[in-house]
Amino acid sequence: MYHYDEYDRALVHERVAQFRDQVQRRMSGELSEEELLPLRLQNGLYLQKHAYMLRVAIPYGTLSAAQMRTLARIAREHDRGYGHFTTRQNIQFNWIELEQVPDILALLAEVDMHAIQTSGNCVRNITTEAFAGVAADELLDPRPLAEILRQWSTVNPEFLFLPRKFKIALCSAEEDRAAIMMHDIGLYLYRDAQGEMLLRVMVGGGLGRTPILGQQIREALPWRHLLSYVEAILRVYNRWGRRDNKYKARIKILVKALGIEAFAEEVEREWQHIKEGPAELTEAEYQRVASAFQPPRYEALADVDLGFGTQLAEEPAFARWVERNVLAHKVPGYAAVTLSTKPGPDAPPGDVTAEQMEALADWSERFGFGELRIAHEQNVVLPDVRKRDLHALWREAAAQGLATPNVGLLTDIIACPGGDYCALANAKSIPIAQSIQQRFLDLDYLHDLGDISLNISGCMNACGHRHIGNIGILGVDKNGSEWYQITLGGAQGKASALGKVIGPSFAAEEVPEVIERIVQTFVDYREADERFVDTFQRIGLEPFKERVYAAAEVAP
């Protein structure tokens, strides 16, 4: 993984000192809360319902064991013993005291971490898939380009005050596990017949109040032009994006207003002025960064391990976990493991305790090479586990509540913190997730159902990405009461789709029964080994709608 150099460290430590002074001025009354607002947002600090929330950046979702232990220390000493992993591969601490923030940032800086640009109208955390560099279906490792984008966009003065927040994701695998079509810029990396690295560029994606999937703006962009082309897009957006209405300020609104062809022409004109300039990447610069992502010293292992096969045959619970939570690795004898943060109704999706974080750090060293990944689905990945160690890891993870074999299943719920914490939320997300998990505790039934994604957002901002869940749930306020709108048919990946609203919303206590009716409709109509989304695409919305509203009491 990438290690900061002296420039990175100088920037981060200077930011800590700067914010320490700003907090001291706020505590003394020299700065008002209104005056502190833009300063704290530059450091990832939000004022939520009950306390400040600090969002810490985890660039492209990659952590070292030492960094994970520091997050555990922050959770234990400065929060209430846990943190929340997000769909943007960051971590949030929800119970932070303002006067402690400079000390927290100083702790992060000691292990090359920070909270810079995790909020505000700037380029946010660069993301990619959690299995980058190890997935068997990967074409190229996208992390070097993700790191180059991180360095280029961090405190880039031209793009610190954009019309609205800006998100970039990269992918380079047969399966898009980074959801690039829902980002402001989505980049797909591949090679041509001559072996040249090229980029397919998508633009104008985003969820929230106006969900739109990104559209292709350029094919076969040479990798050397990555920065200049992204810069051209940002310049056009910075110049023409709306600043009079924050609900219409995202780049997706500009692309929709101009049309993709006209927007592409604007970008092309801008790009012609800068494409041959200093932003053009060199082979030497690429190799400098890529050298940090060289494969670890893998052992020469056989892909077939007789002991591992015996364990699978003798322990059905272990075999089920391997089936759902273990991904094929490009190196024989190894596997990538997803540790689920969704054990059921006893823990909110994405929440991990300090004790669990410390265990994760230990496992990354004992069973791998000291590296961890945070997935878009809010789970934790150990990218390099020897197959012969999977059984031992499974037993220890089970003892920590991190071995639920539900990755990709209905209870692998993506959810924002919702109304329990967020000042923007219209309704709670966590109790809804827990009530659904309580209803679907039967793992045998879940495995029979197969892949079903369920995403929950407590407001229109869609931090839970409910539009691209096969089943999406949106919390809405109706005359001071919490109700929930259901969408069906969303999907992420190369076949991304936006869910369709099935009808009027439901009271909180009705939601588990509604989900059960939706699932039973799928069971009644599916053919052979169809996934939920396949059945929905084949039969459409009406059969689900008829079943759901047959006996449900809905909001007026």
N, C-alpha and C positions, 0 to 999 in steps of 0.2 A: 504494500500500500504506500501511498505518497507520504513523505515526511516533510514538514515545513523547513524552508531554508531561512537564512538570517533576515531576508526581506519580509517573509510572511510573519515571522515572530516579532519583528520590530513593529509592524503595523498593528498586530493584535495587542501587544503590550502597551503601545501608545494609546490605543482606544480604551483600554482598561483604565489607565491613568486619567484620561480625559473624562470618562464617565464618573470616576470616583469624585472628581472635583465638582461635576454637575450635580451629583447626588448630595454632596455636602452642602452645596448652595441651596438645594431644595429643602433639606432638613433644617437649615438655618432660617428659611423664609425668604432668602434672597431671590429665589425662583418660585413662581407659582406653579400649580399642577398644570395649568394650561401652557405655561412656558416650557415645562419639562417634557410635555407630550411628544413633540417632534424629536427631542434628544433621546428619550427612552425608547421610542420606536426604532431608532437607528441601531439600538442595541437589543432588539428582540423582546422588549419588556412591554406587556399589555396590562392594563388595569381591568380585571375581570369582576365578577359579582362579589366575591368574598376577599380577594387579595390580588396581588400582582401575579401575573403568569409570565415566566421566562421561557422563551423558545430557543433552544440551542441547535445550532446547525450541525448536521451530520452529512457532509458533502457526499453525494451519490450513495448515501446510505452505508458508508464503510467506517468501521470503528476498530481500534486496537483493543487488546485486553486492558491495557493501562487506562485508556480513555473510558471504557465501560466501568472500570472500578472508580474512576473519578465521578462519573454520573451517579454511581451508587452512593458515594460519599455525600454528594450534594443532596440526593434524595433523603438520606438519613439525617444529615446535620442541618439542612436548610429548608426542607419540605416536610411532608408527613410520611416519609418512608417509601415513596414510590415516584415513578415518572410515567408519562404517557407518550408512547410512540405514535407518530402521525402518518397520514397517507403521503406526506411530502418527505418521508424518511428523516424527520427531525424528532427531537424529544421535547416535551413540555413539562415544566414544573408548575403546579397550579397554586401553591401556597407560599409565595415568596414575600419576604419583608424587604421593602425598598432599601433600607440602610445596609442590608446584607448583599445586595446585588454586586457591588464592586468586588467584594471578596469572592463571590461565586465566579465572576468573570476572571478573576486572577487565578483561581484554581483551574478553570478551563484552559487558560492561556499556558499553564505549565505543561499541559499535555496536548498542545497544538489544537485547541478547540476554541470556539467563540460563538457569539450570537449575532454577529454582524449580518445585516440584510436578511434576517429571518422575518422582518416585517417592513412596512413602508412601501412606497411606490417606486420600487427598484427591481433589479433582477434578483429573484429569490434563489434559494438553494437549487443547484443543478442536480437533477436526479437521473438515475438509470435503473436497470433492473438489479435485484439483489443477487442474482447468479452470474453477474458479469465476470468474465474471465474463467469460469469453470463449467458452465452449462454445455452439455453435449451438443445442443442444437445451435450453438453460437457460431456466427460467421467471423466476427472480429471482436476484440475486447474494446468496448466503448469508453473505458475509464480514462485512458490518456487524454482523449478529446474532452471528456467531462471535466478533468482537472485543468486543462488549458482554458476552458470556458470559465471555470471558477476563478482562476487567477486573473483573467482578463476583466471579469465583471465585478470583482470585489473592489469597492470604493472607486469605481470608474466614474469620474465626476460628470461625464456627459449623460449618464443614465441613472443617477441617484434620485432624480425628481421627475419620473415618468408620469404620464397621466394616471396610471394605476399600476398595481403590482404586476410582475411579469415572471412567467415560469417557463423553463426550458427543460426538456427531457430527451434522452438519447436511448436508442435501442439498436442491437445488432445480432438478433437471433431469429430463428424461424418463427418462434412465437413471441409476440410483443408483450412482455411482462412489465413494461414501463408505462403503458397507457399513453403513448406519445400523441395520439389524436386528440386528447383533451387538454393539451398544453398550448400556451401562446405560440411557442415554436416547438415542433417535434422533429427530431432528426433521426433518420434511419441510415445506419452505416453499413456498407457492403463493398464488395470488390467486383470489378468488371472482369472480362475475359482475360485481360492482360495483367490482372492482379493489382490494379490501381485502386486505392481506397476512394470511394465516392460517397456522397450524401444525398439522400432524398429529403427534401425540406418541406415540412408541413407548417402551416401558419393559421392563426385565427381560431384555435380550439379553446374551449373553456366551458365550465359548467355554470354554477350559480344561477342568478335570476334569468339569464337568457342562455340556455345550454346550446352549444354549437360544436360540432366536430371539426377539427382542423382540415384544411384542404391543401393539396399539394401545390406548391408554388414553384418548385424547381426539382428537376431530376438530374442525377449524375453530376452534382457539384463536386469538383475536385477538393479533397480534404484541405489542401493548402489555403483555400479561400473560406474556410469555416468562419473565422473571426470577422473578416471584412463583410461577408454576406449577412451574418447575424447583425453586425453593426448597421448595415444598410437598412435592414428591416426595422431595427430600433430607432434609427434616425427618422424614417418615414412615420413611424408611430408617434415618436416624440413631437414631430412637427404638426401632424394632422389629428392625433387622438384628442377626443373631447376632454376638456377640463372643467366644463360648466356643470356636469352631472356625473357623479361617481358611479351611478348605475349604468351609464352608457360610455364609460371611459376605457373599458378593456379593448385590446386590439381586435378581438372578435367582432365588436360593433363596427369598428372602422372598416374591416375587411368586408363585412356584410353590406355596409353602406356604399362602398366603392365598387364592390364586385371583385372577385379574385383576379380577373384579368387586369383590371385597372390598377389594383393594388400591386400586382406583380410588375407592371410597367413602371410604377413609381419606384419600386425597390430596384429594378434594373437600372434606371437612370441614376439613382443615388450610388449604386454599386460601381458603376463605371468610373466614378470619380475617385474611388478609394481601393479598388480591387488590386492594384499593383503597388499599393503603399506599404507602410511598415507593419500593417496587420497581417500581411501574407505570411503564413507559417512556413518555416524551413524544416528540412529533414532533421537538422541538428537539434532544433527546438523540440520537435516531436520526440526524438530519441531521448533527449534529456528527461522529459516527463515520463515517457514510456518505460524508461529503465527502472522506475519505481514500482512498476506493475509486472515485473518479470515473475514467472511462476516460481513458487517455492520449491524446495528440494524434495520433490516427491520420491517415495520409495518405489522400487520396481516390484510391483505386486501383480499377482494373477487376478484377472477380473472375476474368476470363479473361485470362491472360498468354501471348502466343504463344511467347515465349522459354521459359517454364516448360513449356509443352506440348511444345516441341521436345526439351527435355532429358529429359522423361519418355519420349518415343518413342525417343530415341537411346541411352539408357542404362538397360537393364533393371534393373541393381542399384539405381540411384537410384529408379526407379519402384516397385520392391519396398519400399524403405524408406519412401517416401511413403505407400504403401498401408497399411503396418502401423503406422508411427510418427507419422503426421500426422493431427490431428483437425480437423474443420471448425470454422471460427471464425465468430462472429456478425458480424464486420466484413468486407466484401468485400476481397479482395486479401491477406488475412492468414490465418495458420494457427497452430495450437498444436502444438508438437513435443515428443514424448517421446524422451528420450535414454536408451537402455537401459544399465543398469549390469550387465547379464548377458551379457557377450561370449562366454561359453563356459566350459570347464573351467579356464581360466587365472586366473579371478578369482571370489571368493565373491560371491553375489548381494547387492547393496546396498552393496558396498564401493566407495569412490571415493577415488583418491589425491589428494594435495595438488596435484599438477600438473594433474590433471583438474578439480579444484575451481576453480583459477585460470582454466583455459580456459573453464569454464562461466560464470564471472563475466564474462570478456571477451566471450563470445558474447552474454550477456544484454544487454550495452550496445551492441555492434555491430549485432546483428540484432534487438534489441527495445528495451525501455524500462528496462533495468536490473533486471528482476525475474525470479525463478526460483520454481519450485514443487517440492515433494517429494511424490511420489505414494504412495498407499497400497501400491502394488506395489513400492516401494523404488526407483523410477526418478526421473529429474529431468526437469521440464517447463519449456520456454521458451514462455510463453503467447502471445507477440505477435511472430511472425516474418512478415515480408513474403514472399509466395510467390516473388517474384523472387530472394530471398536463400536459399531452401531448398537449392539445389544447392551453394552455397558453404559453408553450414553443414554439410551432409552430408559434404562432402569433409574439412573440418576435424575434425568429430566422428569420422569414420572413422580419422583419423590418431591420435586419442586413445583409440581403443577404445570409443567411446560411440555408435556408429552401427549396432549389430547390429539388423537388421530383424525382430525377434522379439517385439514387444510383443503380448501376448495369446496367444502360442504356447507350446508345451510347455516350451521352454527359458527362458521368462520366469519363472523359478522364484522364488517367495517363500520365503525361508528365514531362520530365526533363526540367531544365531552358534553355538548348540548347544554340545556338549561340548568344543569346542576352547577356549572361553572361559568359558562360563556355569557357575557352581557348582551351579546347580539342575538342569542337563541330565542326562538318563539316557544319552544317546547323541549322537554327532556328527551335525550337519546338513550342514555344508559339503562334506565328502567325498562324501556321498550325492548332493547337488546336482551336484557336478562329474562324478561318474560317470555320471549320467543325461545331462548335457549332452554328455559325450564320446560316449555311445551315439547321440545324436541331433544330429550335426553337420550333416547334410544339410538345408540351408535349403529346397531345393525340396520335399523330403518334408514338412517342418514346415508349409510354406505349404499343401500339399495337405491336411494334416490339419485346418487351420483352428484356431479358438479352442479351446484346452485349458488350463485353469489347473492348476498343480501346486504345492502348498504343503507345506513341511516344517517340523515342530517337533521339537526335541530332547527335549521333556518334555511333561507333561500341561498345563503352563501355556499352551501353544498360541500363543506369540508369533508363530509363523509362520502362524497362522490355518488350520491344516490341515483343520479341519472344513468350511470353505466352499470348499476347492479341489475342482475336478472330480475330481482325484486328490489324496488327502491321504496324507502319510506321517508317522507318529509314531515317534520313537525310544523304545524301551523297554529296560529292563535285565532280563536273564534269567540269574540266577546269575553275575553279573559280566561277562556278554557283552552286546554291543550287537545288538539285533534291531529290526526295523522292521515296524510294523503299517500296513496299507494300507486306506484308505477310498475309496469311489467315490460320485459323484453329488452332491457338495457344490456349492453355487453361491452367489454373492453378488449383490446388486442387489435389484430389486423382486420377483424370483422366487427369493429366497434359500432354500437348502436345506442341511441338514446331511448330510455324507457317511455312508455305511453301511460298517461293517467287513466286509471280504470273508472273513475267516477268520484262522487262525493267522498269526503274524508270520514274517518272513524274515530270514536272515542278511544282513549288509551287502553281501557280494559277489553276492547273488542279486537285489538290488533292481533294477538296470538291466534284467535279463532279464524280471523280473516286469512292469516298466513296458512293455517292448516287447510282451509278451503281451497286456497290457491294451489297448494302442494297436492291435495287429493285430486283436483282437476287434472293436473299434470300426470299423476299416476294413472288416472282413468283413460287418458287420451294418448299417452306416449306409445311409440312403436319401437320394438326391438331395444336397442341400447341408446335411444335418443337422450340427449341432455335436455334440461328444462328449456334452454333458449332455443333449441332446435324444434321442440314441440310447439313452443309459442309462435315461432316463425311460420310453422306449417298450418296451425289452426287459427291463429289470430287472437285478438283480445276478447271477443264476445263470449266464448265458452267460459272463460275465467270470470268475466264480469257477471254473467248470469248466475253462476254458482255462488259468488261472493255476496251478491245483493239479494239472493233468494230469501234469506231470513235475517239479514243484518240490519240493525238500526243505524242509520247514517245521519250525519249532520244536516240541518236544513240548509 
